[in-house]
Amino acid sequence: MAHSAASCVQFEGKDRPAISEVIAKLEEAVELVHGKTRNWQLIESRQLLAER
């Protein structure tokens, strides 16, 4: 993510990524975060059910 952010602030427009590339990288990051969150919630829910 840091590399993507740094490339967005390049002085020359030709050195910056297209907005579609930025959006794709952000979507990947969101999926990674939410995927991990959902997996953790699923594991935690299963553990709670197993304890009952």
C-alpha positions in Angstrom: 0.0 0.0 0.0 2.8 2.4 0.8 4.3 2.0 -2.6 0.9 2.6 -4.2 0.4 5.8 -2.1 3.9 7.0 -2.9 3.4 6.6 -6.7 0.2 8.7 -6.5 2.1 11.8 -5.3 4.7 11.8 -8.1 5.1 15.3 -9.5 4.8 14.3 -13.2 1.4 13.0 -14.2 3.0 10.5 -16.5 4.7 8.9 -13.4 1.4 8.5 -11.5 -0.8 5.4 -11.9 -4.1 5.5 -13.6 -7.1 5.9 -11.2 -8.3 2.4 -12.3 -5.1 1.0 -11.0 -5.4 2.8 -7.7 -9.0 1.6 -7.3 -8.0 -2.0 -8.0 -5.2 -1.8 -5.4 -7.6 -0.3 -2.8 -10.2 -3.0 -3.6 -7.6 -5.7 -3.0 -6.6 -4.2 0.3 -10.3 -4.0 1.4 -10.9 -7.6 0.5 -7.8 -8.7 2.4 -8.9 -6.9 5.5 -12.5 -8.0 5.4 -11.6 -11.5 4.5 -9.4 -11.8 7.5 -12.0 -10.2 9.7 -14.7 -12.5 8.4 -12.5 -15.6 8.9 -11.7 -14.5 12.5 -15.4 -14.0 13.2 -16.3 -17.4 11.8 -13.6 -19.1 13.9 -14.7 -17.2 17.0 -18.4 -18.1 16.4 -17.5 -21.8 16.0 -15.5 -21.8 19.2 -18.4 -20.2 21.1 -20.8 -22.8 19.7 -18.5 -25.6 20.6 -18.3 -24.4 24.2 -22.1 -24.7 24.7 
